[in-house]
Amino acid sequence: MNSFYKHHIFFCTNRREDGDRPCCAHRNSEALQAHAKARVKALGLAGEGRIRVNKSGCLDRCEHGPVVVVYPDAVWYTVIDEKDVDEIIDAHLVGGRPVDRLRLE
């Protein structure tokens, strides 16, 4: 059975107000997710059989945030800015080559 999407990219947008642990939302993850979604659409890569960009709740790797995971490849990333997001889209989602410098193990 084939997946509906070739790739699913999840951006943790979890927000914690207690201050006990860092959270991705306090590190601009919502804006980075919105940028990725807009860029994927602008490149004509969104939709069935292509790429889906989603928000997610906590991915429990908060100290490395903002955290992004690409499925079905199960590749985890930490991103800082829109350039990092663009590199993941260009190299990994389009080119099939994960971005080693941004990977979380």
C-alpha positions, 0 to 999 in steps of 0.5 A: 500500500502506498502512502498518500504523501511521499513525504510528511514533514512535522514541525513541533509547535508545542508551547510550554508556559511553565519554564521547566523545559524549553519549547519549540514554539518559543524558538520560532517554530510556528513561523518556520512551519508556516514558511515551509508550508508556503514554500512547498506550495509555491514550488508546486510540491504540495498535495497528494503523492507529494509533500505535506507540511504539518504542525505537531505537538511535542516531539519530546526533543525540546532541548534541540528545538525547533525540532522537525521530523520527516517521514517516512524517512524518520529523519530528525532535524533541528532548525534555526532559521528559514535557510535551514528549512529551505535546505531541508526542502531542497536537499532532502524533500526534493533531492533525496539527500538528508541534510547531515549538518542539521540531523539529530541522532 
